[in-house]
Amino acid sequence: MKFMILLKADKNTEAGALPDEKLLTAMGKYNDEMAKAGVLLAAEGLHPSSKGARVRLSEGKRTVTDGPFPEANQLIAGFWMIQIKSKEEAIDWVKALP
């Protein structure tokens, strides 16, 4: 089964700020653990919404709106894609996040 672990955006990620060195190191170790366990398919940080756009399709028309978008708590700052045997195992991996 594939699961996606989403990291929600906040004012810091929307400002383009990286986590501090300690957290970056911990996240690197976490990613290494998942890779060694053979469960990690992808792990990425995403650009802030100020560098993005939304494309909406309605009644055959496409509308493009450039970022930034005000509702940071509804945006995604990064993700992990994992392949494992069960939802319970996915939850265990999430509980181990730094």
Protein Blocks (a to p, Z undefined) as FASTA:
>chain_A
ZZdddddddfklmnopacdfklmmmmmmmmmmmmmnopafbdcddddfklgccdddeehi
acddddddfklmlpcfbdcddddfbfklmmmmmmmpZZ
